[in-house]
Amino acid sequence: MLPPQMFDKFGVTKKPGEIIFCEYEPGDSLFFIQEGSVRVSKIVKDTEKTLDILTSGDIFGEMAILEAAPRSATVIAETEVRLLKFNKQSFEALVNAQPALAIRLLKIFANRIYDQKRKLLILNLPDNETRVMDVFLMLAEKKNIHTDTAREMIFETDPVDIANWSGMKTEECRRVLASLEKNSKIQIQPRQIKVANLSEFKRFVTTKRHLLDRSLQ
């Protein structure tokens, strides 16, 4: 979290439902959330999908600074939100004045770029069951688990987290998880989900992804 007094110079406030920026529009600034939350969404196959809900302490819009790229998603205020807005020049001045902050931000940016690209791979899959399976693969990858050979594995997660990653409503995700549990693919526990055979998920998702790629050729 950046010092609250910075809000006097760089602060902006957005009301619930207010668009902060839209997908594909040019961008020249990034944002730190001081208070409140925002929803990040993207159009995938003509359908709006929620990518993330960001809250106090989170950062968004960084690709406009790092690559001078158009906005890759739409961001809308979920609540009244207080933001710190930095253009390239003011951001460079900030990190030059605080080298420790620069190192921390580089790590955050690297993780966010990976998460965004991985989430798009999940959202592009053809059905909900495959998306849910791929979420477990992604969570394993983040722990450097070799998913081709991994079998039983316990994940510290729940249906709400899985729904967020797979771009589904929570109740819809619960139905998919219940079906997987009924077929002995997973076991749902409080704040934990045990996958019986992760490599089986990997084979299934890889097959679906190959079929999708062929259909698009």
Order of alpha helices (4+ residues) and beta strands (2+ residues): alpha-beta-beta-beta-beta-beta-beta-alpha-beta-beta-alpha-alpha-alpha-beta-alpha-alpha-beta-beta-alpha
